[in-house]
Amino acid sequence: MVTLSKEAELIQRLSQHVDEYTLTYYEQWVRDATPPVDLTVLVDEATRLVHSSDERLARSALQAIGSFGDLGCLKGIQAAGFAKAHTDEVRLVTMHLKERLLAPEELLEQVHDQESFVLFVRSLAKERAMAQDIEASDPRRYSLDGALGWKNADISSFLYAASTTRSASASADWRWFAQFLYSGKVVE
């Protein structure tokens, strides 16, 4: 009988719920695990288990990678036959990894379609929420400019600043929309 690490056992246990929970729930389950798990070992085990012939186990491993892995983990997933059979799930995990690991400025450069635009907007919103928390902890320090480079904290100022952006092309595209929203952050 093969002895599994506690991290592999957790991935296996969570595979029973793979259809019930989103990546956010998966992350919470792992963070609340007793005993606590080593996230580096968890990702290593997930990278191995994503090749499992047990589809639920492979999907649970993919969720672990999306929740705690890095962009380098994607190469192993994309090389697996699993990726071909589950392109939508791999796409969602890829988006989750990028949202978790890349700054809005990095995602701004990658906008080329509706999906990458939405990913950028989610990242921008997440960063603004973090900035609000930082600003609330030291209001005097951030009375003129906001945390994390935010110049416009309220929606009206944000949209007015964004509206100063002019597109170089006559036709609107997703990249322009992303630049429009980003300008709401940085234009004074």
Secondary structure, DSSP 8 states (H G I E B T S, - for coil): -----HHHHHHHHHGGGTTT--HHHHHHHHHT-SS---HHHHHHHHHHHTT-SSHHHHHHHHHHHHHH--TTHHHHHHHSHHHHHTHHHHHHHHHHHHHHHS-HHHHHHH--SHHHHHHHHHHHHHHHHHHHHHHHH-TTTTSSS-GGG-S--SHHHHHHHHTT---SSSS--HHHHHHHHHHHHH--
